[in-house]
Amino acid sequence: MLPMTEIEWKFEVTASDLDRAQAMLSEVEFSVAELVSVYFDTPDHALHGARCTLRVRSGKSGAKQTFKRESGDGTIARDEWEGPSGPEPDAAFLKETPVHHLTGGQALIPLFKVANRRRSGLLRLEAGVVEVALDDAVVEAGGRSEPFCEIELELKSGDPAALDVAAHRLKGLALTPSVLGKGERGYRMLLEA
């Protein structure tokens, strides 16, 4: 199984900015999903040490497992493998990814979770199609929890310049670029505990 390359930008925002963003993008048909992602790694965090994440995300339409590996500078592009899942990562899926090599066959355990109310939809632009995700989330790790809000812009097709256009459409917001993915937030909380 070959990975796909995910190209996305993330911005930290406030909860009120999420509503404002939705209003600014009135042509986007947003749908709402309640998602819970559980992140897995070895007890010694071998995947994190290799700048990778493995999660199982559950929602109304079932569960999906995703393995991501940073590529490029790690902030915009990542290699991504995805497949259907049960409550835990599937061994056959993992064999098709670098996970087995990176973990040396060690057992994977759940480390933390992210509960997320996501509003998402497609912004169709001349340069390409961008998925806009408005996330109101809470990460739970190490016995603590921390809420956060972010806007994700992910290129679905077309020229990466479409991300610039999409971000420009939100210029009335105080967008703070975020280099922390949801997984990295959880690891940071674990390591600070």
Z-matrix of the N, CA and C atoms (Angstrom, degrees):
N
C 1 1.451
C 2 1.528 1 108.05
N 3 1.315 2 116.22 1 125.67
C 4 1.463 3 121.09 2 178.99
C 5 1.530 4 109.81 3 -91.70
N 6 1.327 5 116.52 4 146.15
C 7 1.468 6 118.37 5 179.52
C 8 1.515 7 111.60 6 -77.10
N 9 1.320 8 114.46 7 158.38
C 10 1.457 9 121.34 8 168.23
C 11 1.524 10 105.39 9 -96.10
N 12 1.318 11 116.93 10 158.99
C 13 1.463 12 119.78 11 174.36
C 14 1.514 13 108.03 12 -104.18
N 15 1.323 14 114.61 13 123.29
C 16 1.461 15 121.61 14 179.27
C 17 1.525 16 107.58 15 -96.00
N 18 1.327 17 116.38 16 127.05
C 19 1.462 18 121.26 17 176.82
C 20 1.521 19 107.06 18 -119.47
N 21 1.331 20 115.26 19 114.64
C 22 1.463 21 118.16 20 -177.80
C 23 1.518 22 110.68 21 -148.16
N 24 1.317 23 114.18 22 157.43
C 25 1.460 24 122.75 23 172.72
C 26 1.515 25 107.07 24 -117.77
N 27 1.340 26 115.56 25 143.90
C 28 1.455 27 121.43 26 177.36
C 29 1.525 28 109.19 27 -124.04
N 30 1.319 29 115.66 28 143.20
C 31 1.459 30 121.52 29 178.37
C 32 1.521 31 109.13 30 -132.99
N 33 1.316 32 116.53 31 133.28
C 34 1.459 33 120.97 32 173.50
C 35 1.519 34 107.71 33 -80.85
N 36 1.324 35 115.50 34 134.59
C 37 1.469 36 121.20 35 -178.31
C 38 1.521 37 108.83 36 -143.05
N 39 1.323 38 115.50 37 177.53
C 40 1.462 39 121.22 38 174.07
C 41 1.528 40 108.88 39 -95.40
N 42 1.333 41 116.05 40 166.46
C 43 1.464 42 120.35 41 178.78
C 44 1.529 43 111.29 42 -60.02
N 45 1.323 44 117.77 43 -38.39
C 46 1.471 45 119.52 44 179.89
C 47 1.529 46 111.12 45 -68.39
N 48 1.344 47 116.65 46 -29.27
C 49 1.469 48 119.41 47 176.93
C 50 1.531 49 111.78 48 -64.31
N 51 1.337 50 117.06 49 -30.35
C 52 1.467 51 119.61 50 178.77
C 53 1.524 52 110.32 51 -62.71
N 54 1.337 53 116.65 52 -44.24
C 55 1.464 54 120.52 53 178.12
C 56 1.528 55 111.06 54 -65.36
N 57 1.327 56 116.21 55 -40.98
C 58 1.460 57 119.67 56 179.17
C 59 1.523 58 110.90 57 -64.67
N 60 1.330 59 117.25 58 -39.53
C 61 1.462 60 120.69 59 179.06
C 62 1.523 61 110.66 60 -62.86
N 63 1.323 62 116.56 61 -42.35
C 64 1.461 63 119.65 62 179.31
C 65 1.530 64 110.33 63 -61.96
N 66 1.325 65 116.88 64 -40.54
C 67 1.468 66 120.35 65 178.69
C 68 1.527 67 111.05 66 -67.10
N 69 1.340 68 118.05 67 -37.12
C 70 1.465 69 121.31 68 -179.72
C 71 1.533 70 111.78 69 -67.37
N 72 1.316 71 116.15 70 -27.04
C 73 1.470 72 121.30 71 -178.48
C 74 1.524 73 109.35 72 -108.36
N 75 1.321 74 115.65 73 55.93
C 76 1.464 75 120.82 74 -172.86
C 77 1.525 76 113.77 75 -63.40
N 78 1.341 77 117.95 76 -20.64
C 79 1.465 78 119.63 77 179.17
C 80 1.524 79 113.06 78 -79.79
N 81 1.328 80 117.13 79 -10.41
C 82 1.467 81 121.21 80 179.31
C 83 1.523 82 109.52 81 -84.64
N 84 1.334 83 116.58 82 130.53
C 85 1.462 84 121.06 83 175.05
C 86 1.522 85 107.93 84 -88.87
N 87 1.316 86 116.18 85 102.20
C 88 1.459 87 121.14 86 -177.67
C 89 1.529 88 110.30 87 -85.73
N 90 1.321 89 115.48 88 138.95
C 91 1.459 90 121.21 89 170.11
C 92 1.524 91 107.01 90 -115.40
N 93 1.321 92 116.44 91 157.00
C 94 1.461 93 121.55 92 -176.56
C 95 1.526 94 109.50 93 -112.62
N 96 1.329 95 115.97 94 135.43
C 97 1.461 96 121.22 95 177.58
C 98 1.525 97 109.05 96 -135.64
N 99 1.313 98 115.63 97 140.49
C 100 1.467 99 122.44 98 172.91
C 101 1.521 100 106.38 99 -99.61
N 102 1.317 101 117.16 100 114.12
C 103 1.458 102 122.53 101 -173.76
C 104 1.526 103 111.06 102 -119.14
N 105 1.318 104 116.12 103 142.97
C 106 1.465 105 121.63 104 173.05
C 107 1.527 106 106.95 105 -127.80
N 108 1.328 107 115.53 106 121.18
C 109 1.465 108 121.48 107 179.35
C 110 1.520 109 109.04 108 -111.86
N 111 1.335 110 116.28 109 127.37
C 112 1.455 111 122.38 110 174.91
C 113 1.523 112 106.88 111 -108.06
N 114 1.326 113 115.62 112 128.10
C 115 1.469 114 121.81 113 -177.50
C 116 1.526 115 109.56 114 -100.32
N 117 1.328 116 115.10 115 134.97
C 118 1.459 117 122.61 116 -176.02
C 119 1.525 118 109.86 117 -117.01
N 120 1.323 119 115.27 118 148.52
C 121 1.462 120 121.82 119 174.49
C 122 1.521 121 107.40 120 -162.46
N 123 1.311 122 116.58 121 176.66
C 124 1.459 123 121.39 122 173.74
C 125 1.528 124 108.38 123 -77.67
N 126 1.331 125 118.19 124 162.70
C 127 1.472 126 119.29 125 178.11
C 128 1.528 127 113.33 126 -57.33
N 129 1.343 128 117.49 127 -29.56
C 130 1.475 129 119.64 128 179.35
C 131 1.529 130 112.88 129 -96.41
N 132 1.334 131 117.35 130 13.70
C 133 1.470 132 124.44 131 174.96
C 134 1.537 133 112.48 132 59.40
N 135 1.332 134 116.25 133 46.47
C 136 1.468 135 120.87 134 -179.85
C 137 1.525 136 112.04 135 -60.98
N 138 1.321 137 118.12 136 -40.11
C 139 1.469 138 120.19 137 -179.42
C 140 1.532 139 110.16 138 -66.61
N 141 1.316 140 116.32 139 -44.94
C 142 1.456 141 119.62 140 179.34
C 143 1.526 142 110.52 141 -60.87
N 144 1.323 143 117.01 142 -40.43
C 145 1.457 144 120.84 143 178.01
C 146 1.513 145 112.80 144 -61.73
N 147 1.333 146 116.31 145 -26.77
C 148 1.468 147 121.46 146 177.83
C 149 1.530 148 111.87 147 -94.17
N 150 1.335 149 117.45 148 10.92
C 151 1.468 150 124.63 149 179.52
C 152 1.533 151 111.76 150 61.72
N 153 1.342 152 113.57 151 45.30
C 154 1.464 153 121.27 152 -179.88
C 155 1.522 154 109.97 153 -129.10
N 156 1.335 155 115.99 154 159.47
C 157 1.460 156 121.41 155 173.07
C 158 1.519 157 109.16 156 -135.51
N 159 1.327 158 114.86 157 151.08
C 160 1.465 159 122.69 158 175.99
C 161 1.519 160 106.81 159 -134.41
N 162 1.329 161 115.81 160 123.76
C 163 1.464 162 119.23 161 -179.05
C 164 1.517 163 109.94 162 -136.41
N 165 1.339 164 113.80 163 157.54
C 166 1.463 165 121.94 164 167.06
C 167 1.514 166 105.73 165 -118.41
N 168 1.327 167 116.02 166 118.58
C 169 1.467 168 121.49 167 -178.62
C 170 1.522 169 108.47 168 -106.95
N 171 1.332 170 116.22 169 126.35
C 172 1.459 171 122.42 170 180.00
C 173 1.518 172 109.84 171 -113.00
N 174 1.307 173 114.18 172 141.54
C 175 1.457 174 121.40 173 177.31
C 176 1.509 175 109.09 174 -153.88
N 177 1.311 176 116.17 175 -169.17
C 178 1.459 177 122.00 176 -177.00
C 179 1.531 178 112.55 177 -58.68
N 180 1.337 179 116.61 178 -32.81
C 181 1.467 180 119.87 179 -176.59
C 182 1.526 181 113.10 180 -93.75
N 183 1.331 182 118.33 181 14.42
C 184 1.458 183 120.84 182 177.47
C 185 1.513 184 112.26 183 112.26
N 186 1.335 185 115.14 184 -164.40
C 187 1.462 186 121.11 185 -176.99
C 188 1.525 187 110.50 186 -116.14
N 189 1.330 188 114.28 187 147.14
C 190 1.461 189 121.56 188 179.75
C 191 1.524 190 107.70 189 -136.38
N 192 1.333 191 116.24 190 135.88
C 193 1.461 192 120.29 191 176.29
C 194 1.516 193 109.07 192 -101.75
N 195 1.324 194 115.54 193 141.38
C 196 1.462 195 120.98 194 -177.75
C 197 1.515 196 109.10 195 -137.93
N 198 1.320 197 115.18 196 128.90
C 199 1.454 198 122.10 197 173.11
C 200 1.520 199 106.80 198 -112.59
N 201 1.359 200 116.99 199 126.91
C 202 1.461 201 121.27 200 -179.40
C 203 1.522 202 109.45 201 -123.21
N 204 1.318 203 114.34 202 138.72
C 205 1.461 204 121.60 203 176.90
C 206 1.515 205 107.67 204 -127.84
N 207 1.345 206 115.29 205 128.48
C 208 1.460 207 118.80 206 -179.97
C 209 1.514 208 110.06 207 -62.94
N 210 1.321 209 114.83 208 141.56
C 211 1.457 210 121.37 209 173.93
C 212 1.516 211 106.79 210 -136.90
N 213 1.289 212 117.99 211 162.24
C 214 1.458 213 119.86 212 -176.65
C 215 1.514 214 108.72 213 62.70
N 216 1.337 215 116.92 214 -133.62
C 217 1.461 216 119.53 215 -178.65
C 218 1.524 217 112.43 216 -90.08
N 219 1.340 218 117.50 217 1.03
C 220 1.459 219 120.63 218 176.35
C 221 1.513 220 114.76 219 84.27
N 222 1.322 221 118.87 220 -11.08
C 223 1.459 222 119.02 221 -176.04
C 224 1.528 223 112.63 222 -99.76
N 225 1.328 224 117.87 223 -20.81
C 226 1.454 225 119.44 224 -176.49
C 227 1.525 226 111.94 225 -119.55
N 228 1.319 227 118.14 226 -43.32
C 229 1.464 228 120.92 227 -173.45
C 230 1.523 229 110.48 228 -117.79
N 231 1.343 230 115.15 229 136.44
C 232 1.457 231 121.12 230 176.41
C 233 1.516 232 108.38 231 -140.66
N 234 1.343 233 115.66 232 144.50
C 235 1.459 234 120.04 233 170.39
C 236 1.521 235 107.25 234 -76.56
N 237 1.343 236 115.70 235 140.70
C 238 1.459 237 119.84 236 -173.71
C 239 1.526 238 109.65 237 -140.69
N 240 1.339 239 115.51 238 130.96
C 241 1.450 240 122.63 239 171.91
C 242 1.518 241 106.75 240 -115.14
N 243 1.350 242 117.47 241 135.71
C 244 1.460 243 121.06 242 -178.19
C 245 1.513 244 110.17 243 -136.92
N 246 1.326 245 115.94 244 147.67
C 247 1.450 246 120.95 245 175.48
C 248 1.511 247 110.90 246 -165.49
N 249 1.339 248 117.24 247 166.12
C 250 1.461 249 120.46 248 178.17
C 251 1.525 250 110.05 249 -65.08
N 252 1.334 251 115.89 250 158.88
C 253 1.459 252 119.60 251 -174.70
C 254 1.513 253 110.91 252 -152.69
N 255 1.325 254 114.23 253 162.25
C 256 1.452 255 122.10 254 165.60
C 257 1.520 256 106.29 255 -93.60
N 258 1.340 257 118.06 256 -155.82
C 259 1.462 258 120.06 257 -179.39
C 260 1.529 259 113.66 258 -70.41
N 261 1.333 260 116.92 259 -15.69
C 262 1.461 261 121.13 260 178.10
C 263 1.524 262 109.15 261 -128.14
N 264 1.332 263 117.92 262 159.15
C 265 1.460 264 120.16 263 179.57
C 266 1.531 265 111.21 264 -58.14
N 267 1.317 266 115.53 265 144.63
C 268 1.452 267 123.11 266 -177.54
C 269 1.533 268 109.89 267 -88.81
N 270 1.331 269 117.54 268 129.33
C 271 1.466 270 122.17 269 -176.46
C 272 1.527 271 111.89 270 -59.55
N 273 1.325 272 117.99 271 -39.91
C 274 1.469 273 120.51 272 -179.86
C 275 1.526 274 110.76 273 -64.34
N 276 1.319 275 116.62 274 -40.63
C 277 1.464 276 120.79 275 177.22
C 278 1.526 277 110.13 276 -62.20
N 279 1.325 278 116.73 277 -46.19
C 280 1.460 279 120.95 278 -176.81
C 281 1.521 280 112.02 279 -61.34
N 282 1.328 281 117.52 280 -33.04
C 283 1.470 282 120.88 281 179.12
C 284 1.520 283 111.66 282 -66.97
N 285 1.325 284 117.01 283 -21.64
C 286 1.464 285 122.05 284 179.79
C 287 1.533 286 112.25 285 -87.88
N 288 1.326 287 116.18 286 0.04
C 289 1.462 288 122.02 287 -178.88
C 290 1.535 289 108.57 288 -122.24
N 291 1.330 290 118.57 289 174.78
C 292 1.468 291 120.68 290 176.01
C 293 1.532 292 114.74 291 -73.56
N 294 1.328 293 119.23 292 1.13
C 295 1.461 294 121.43 293 -173.94
C 296 1.525 295 112.11 294 -56.04
N 297 1.335 296 117.39 295 -50.13
C 298 1.468 297 120.16 296 -175.57
C 299 1.529 298 110.88 297 -59.18
N 300 1.317 299 116.33 298 -43.22
C 301 1.471 300 120.22 299 178.76
C 302 1.534 301 110.86 300 -63.78
N 303 1.330 302 116.57 301 -43.30
C 304 1.469 303 120.51 302 -176.68
C 305 1.522 304 113.23 303 -69.27
N 306 1.332 305 116.65 304 -31.03
C 307 1.467 306 119.83 305 -176.74
C 308 1.521 307 112.58 306 -95.18
N 309 1.318 308 117.70 307 -8.72
C 310 1.464 309 119.75 308 -177.30
C 311 1.513 310 112.23 309 62.06
N 312 1.323 311 117.03 310 26.05
C 313 1.459 312 121.42 311 179.68
C 314 1.519 313 114.62 312 79.31
N 315 1.337 314 118.08 313 5.59
C 316 1.465 315 120.29 314 178.15
C 317 1.534 316 110.23 315 -63.75
N 318 1.318 317 114.55 316 155.67
C 319 1.461 318 120.36 317 177.44
C 320 1.526 319 109.96 318 -66.96
N 321 1.327 320 115.20 319 146.73
C 322 1.461 321 121.64 320 175.40
C 323 1.524 322 108.49 321 -100.92
N 324 1.331 323 115.52 322 137.77
C 325 1.459 324 120.51 323 179.75
C 326 1.531 325 108.95 324 -127.13
N 327 1.352 326 117.05 325 152.44
C 328 1.473 327 119.01 326 175.23
C 329 1.531 328 109.35 327 -73.40
N 330 1.331 329 116.43 328 133.44
C 331 1.459 330 120.68 329 -177.08
C 332 1.522 331 113.28 330 -108.22
N 333 1.332 332 116.18 331 -42.31
C 334 1.464 333 119.82 332 -177.78
C 335 1.517 334 108.52 333 -160.76
N 336 1.342 335 115.46 334 171.33
C 337 1.466 336 118.45 335 179.14
C 338 1.519 337 110.58 336 -138.46
N 339 1.324 338 113.78 337 158.89
C 340 1.455 339 122.41 338 176.51
C 341 1.526 340 107.43 339 -127.59
N 342 1.316 341 116.67 340 120.28
C 343 1.468 342 122.35 341 174.21
C 344 1.525 343 106.80 342 -99.70
N 345 1.320 344 116.14 343 131.41
C 346 1.455 345 120.29 344 -169.23
C 347 1.524 346 111.39 345 -140.90
N 348 1.323 347 115.62 346 128.53
C 349 1.474 348 120.88 347 168.33
C 350 1.518 349 105.14 348 -96.96
N 351 1.336 350 115.73 349 109.74
C 352 1.464 351 121.46 350 -174.38
C 353 1.512 352 110.89 351 -110.91
N 354 1.326 353 114.97 352 128.55
C 355 1.460 354 122.02 353 168.28
C 356 1.517 355 106.15 354 -105.00
N 357 1.312 356 118.24 355 123.49
C 358 1.464 357 119.48 356 -177.45
C 359 1.520 358 111.18 357 -141.00
N 360 1.324 359 114.07 358 155.25
C 361 1.449 360 121.58 359 178.13
C 362 1.512 361 109.78 360 -171.16
N 363 1.334 362 116.27 361 170.92
C 364 1.458 363 121.81 362 -176.67
C 365 1.521 364 111.40 363 -100.07
N 366 1.325 365 114.99 364 130.65
C 367 1.461 366 122.65 365 174.67
C 368 1.523 367 106.58 366 -102.50
N 369 1.320 368 116.51 367 111.80
C 370 1.468 369 121.55 368 -177.24
C 371 1.527 370 109.11 369 -94.24
N 372 1.323 371 114.59 370 115.53
C 373 1.457 372 122.25 371 -176.81
C 374 1.520 373 109.67 372 -119.00
N 375 1.319 374 116.48 373 165.05
C 376 1.460 375 120.05 374 178.16
C 377 1.532 376 111.40 375 -60.31
N 378 1.334 377 117.12 376 -37.70
C 379 1.469 378 121.35 377 -176.94
C 380 1.528 379 112.96 378 -80.18
N 381 1.328 380 117.79 379 -19.13
C 382 1.457 381 119.82 380 -178.56
C 383 1.518 382 111.91 381 164.33
N 384 1.324 383 114.79 382 -174.22
C 385 1.459 384 121.88 383 -179.69
C 386 1.526 385 108.08 384 -111.59
N 387 1.334 386 115.09 385 128.78
C 388 1.463 387 121.77 386 -178.60
C 389 1.525 388 108.28 387 -120.67
N 390 1.332 389 115.82 388 128.37
C 391 1.458 390 119.41 389 172.27
C 392 1.523 391 107.94 390 -83.71
N 393 1.320 392 115.79 391 127.74
C 394 1.458 393 122.45 392 177.97
C 395 1.522 394 107.09 393 -104.31
N 396 1.334 395 116.76 394 123.43
C 397 1.464 396 121.64 395 177.33
C 398 1.517 397 108.60 396 -120.41
N 399 1.307 398 115.72 397 125.44
C 400 1.463 399 123.07 398 178.12
C 401 1.524 400 106.75 399 -107.20
N 402 1.319 401 116.68 400 106.33
C 403 1.457 402 122.08 401 -170.78
C 404 1.521 403 112.70 402 -107.99
N 405 1.322 404 115.90 403 124.65
C 406 1.458 405 124.11 404 173.11
C 407 1.526 406 104.84 405 -114.31
N 408 1.331 407 116.61 406 102.01
C 409 1.459 408 120.49 407 -165.40
C 410 1.526 409 113.12 408 -130.12
N 411 1.336 410 113.97 409 165.39
C 412 1.462 411 122.60 410 174.40
C 413 1.519 412 107.01 411 -136.54
N 414 1.335 413 116.24 412 127.69
C 415 1.464 414 120.76 413 173.95
C 416 1.523 415 107.53 414 -99.45
N 417 1.342 416 116.36 415 134.82
C 418 1.461 417 122.42 416 179.08
C 419 1.515 418 107.93 417 -120.81
N 420 1.344 419 115.90 418 116.55
C 421 1.465 420 120.95 419 -178.15
C 422 1.519 421 109.54 420 -151.94
N 423 1.321 422 115.76 421 143.69
C 424 1.459 423 119.95 422 175.30
C 425 1.516 424 114.26 423 57.31
N 426 1.333 425 117.57 424 31.37
C 427 1.460 426 120.93 425 179.69
C 428 1.513 427 114.43 426 78.53
N 429 1.328 428 117.42 427 7.00
C 430 1.469 429 121.06 428 179.08
C 431 1.525 430 109.14 429 -122.43
N 432 1.313 431 115.51 430 165.39
C 433 1.470 432 120.16 431 174.55
C 434 1.521 433 108.82 432 -136.89
N 435 1.323 434 114.22 433 151.05
C 436 1.467 435 120.20 434 -178.64
C 437 1.526 436 108.96 435 -145.73
N 438 1.350 437 116.86 436 118.87
C 439 1.472 438 118.84 437 177.31
C 440 1.523 439 110.33 438 -78.97
N 441 1.321 440 115.50 439 153.12
C 442 1.460 441 121.22 440 173.89
C 443 1.518 442 108.57 441 -157.50
N 444 1.322 443 115.08 442 156.83
C 445 1.467 444 122.02 443 176.42
C 446 1.518 445 108.14 444 -127.33
N 447 1.319 446 115.45 445 141.27
C 448 1.458 447 118.84 446 177.40
C 449 1.519 448 110.04 447 -150.82
N 450 1.312 449 113.32 448 158.02
C 451 1.459 450 121.45 449 172.36
C 452 1.518 451 106.53 450 -112.90
N 453 1.332 452 115.68 451 128.08
C 454 1.455 453 121.39 452 175.67
C 455 1.518 454 108.43 453 -110.31
N 456 1.309 455 115.85 454 133.66
C 457 1.460 456 122.37 455 172.57
C 458 1.523 457 106.50 456 -116.86
N 459 1.330 458 117.12 457 114.42
C 460 1.469 459 121.20 458 -177.99
C 461 1.522 460 110.13 459 -117.84
N 462 1.325 461 115.37 460 126.89
C 463 1.460 462 120.54 461 178.13
C 464 1.522 463 109.31 462 -71.14
N 465 1.317 464 116.93 463 120.74
C 466 1.461 465 121.76 464 178.12
C 467 1.528 466 111.52 465 -97.50
N 468 1.327 467 116.20 466 -32.88
C 469 1.468 468 120.02 467 175.90
C 470 1.523 469 108.30 468 -163.31
N 471 1.330 470 115.15 469 156.40
C 472 1.452 471 119.76 470 176.92
C 473 1.513 472 113.17 471 97.80
N 474 1.313 473 114.52 472 -159.77
C 475 1.458 474 123.89 473 -174.76
C 476 1.536 475 110.09 474 -84.12
N 477 1.349 476 118.04 475 137.22
C 478 1.470 477 119.59 476 176.47
C 479 1.529 478 113.49 477 -56.44
N 480 1.330 479 117.67 478 -18.80
C 481 1.471 480 120.46 479 176.44
C 482 1.533 481 111.38 480 -60.92
N 483 1.328 482 117.09 481 -19.56
C 484 1.464 483 120.46 482 177.33
C 485 1.523 484 110.94 483 -61.30
N 486 1.329 485 117.47 484 -29.29
C 487 1.467 486 120.54 485 177.52
C 488 1.527 487 110.70 486 -64.93
N 489 1.347 488 116.55 487 -39.05
C 490 1.466 489 120.51 488 176.16
C 491 1.525 490 110.72 489 -60.76
N 492 1.325 491 115.10 490 -44.68
C 493 1.466 492 120.32 491 -178.54
C 494 1.530 493 109.94 492 -63.45
N 495 1.338 494 116.11 493 -44.05
C 496 1.468 495 120.08 494 -179.70
C 497 1.526 496 110.58 495 -63.36
N 498 1.321 497 117.67 496 -44.26
C 499 1.468 498 120.91 497 178.97
C 500 1.523 499 110.59 498 -63.53
N 501 1.327 500 117.04 499 -37.63
C 502 1.467 501 120.96 500 178.90
C 503 1.530 502 111.05 501 -63.11
N 504 1.329 503 116.57 502 -32.89
C 505 1.468 504 120.55 503 178.35
C 506 1.532 505 111.47 504 -64.00
N 507 1.346 506 116.20 505 -20.24
C 508 1.464 507 121.42 506 -178.96
C 509 1.523 508 112.28 507 -105.22
N 510 1.344 509 116.72 508 20.69
C 511 1.468 510 120.67 509 -171.74
C 512 1.525 511 113.73 510 -63.94
N 513 1.317 512 118.80 511 -15.62
C 514 1.456 513 120.51 512 177.65
C 515 1.520 514 113.07 513 -76.03
N 516 1.333 515 116.99 514 -9.25
C 517 1.463 516 121.10 515 179.30
C 518 1.519 517 110.15 516 -96.08
N 519 1.310 518 115.96 517 155.51
C 520 1.468 519 120.32 518 174.77
C 521 1.523 520 107.62 519 -85.63
N 522 1.331 521 116.06 520 83.19
C 523 1.465 522 120.89 521 -176.76
C 524 1.527 523 110.14 522 -83.82
N 525 1.326 524 116.25 523 120.26
C 526 1.458 525 121.89 524 176.85
C 527 1.520 526 107.36 525 -105.78
N 528 1.343 527 117.80 526 112.91
C 529 1.466 528 118.44 527 179.23
C 530 1.522 529 110.72 528 -56.88
N 531 1.328 530 115.78 529 137.84
C 532 1.460 531 121.72 530 -179.71
C 533 1.520 532 109.46 531 -116.30
N 534 1.316 533 116.15 532 130.86
C 535 1.459 534 120.08 533 174.73
C 536 1.521 535 110.28 534 -99.38
N 537 1.342 536 117.13 535 -0.36
C 538 1.454 537 121.22 536 179.43
C 539 1.514 538 110.59 537 -93.83
N 540 1.313 539 116.12 538 118.03
C 541 1.449 540 120.01 539 170.18
C 542 1.523 541 108.85 540 -77.57
N 543 1.310 542 117.03 541 172.00
C 544 1.462 543 120.05 542 179.52
C 545 1.524 544 110.52 543 -61.77
N 546 1.322 545 116.90 544 -39.65
C 547 1.460 546 120.25 545 177.90
C 548 1.514 547 111.85 546 -62.82
N 549 1.318 548 117.00 547 -43.00
C 550 1.461 549 120.39 548 -179.27
C 551 1.529 550 111.30 549 -63.76
N 552 1.325 551 117.19 550 -33.47
C 553 1.467 552 120.05 551 176.46
C 554 1.532 553 110.33 552 -61.59
N 555 1.344 554 115.71 553 -43.48
C 556 1.455 555 119.73 554 179.49
C 557 1.518 556 112.20 555 -64.28
N 558 1.325 557 116.85 556 -44.90
C 559 1.469 558 119.80 557 178.60
C 560 1.530 559 110.74 558 -61.75
N 561 1.326 560 116.42 559 -40.98
C 562 1.462 561 119.66 560 179.87
C 563 1.524 562 110.76 561 -60.05
N 564 1.340 563 116.37 562 -42.90
C 565 1.461 564 119.51 563 178.19
C 566 1.523 565 111.62 564 -64.63
N 567 1.352 566 117.15 565 -41.09
C 568 1.465 567 120.35 566 178.80
C 569 1.523 568 110.97 567 -61.54
N 570 1.328 569 116.33 568 -44.06
C 571 1.455 570 120.12 569 -175.24
C 572 1.519 571 111.78 570 -73.68
N 573 1.343 572 117.78 571 -23.49
C 574 1.462 573 120.95 572 178.27
C 575 1.521 574 112.19 573 -85.52
N 576 1.355 575 117.03 574 -14.83
C 577 1.476 576 120.22 575 -176.34
C 578 1.522 577 111.75 576 -69.78
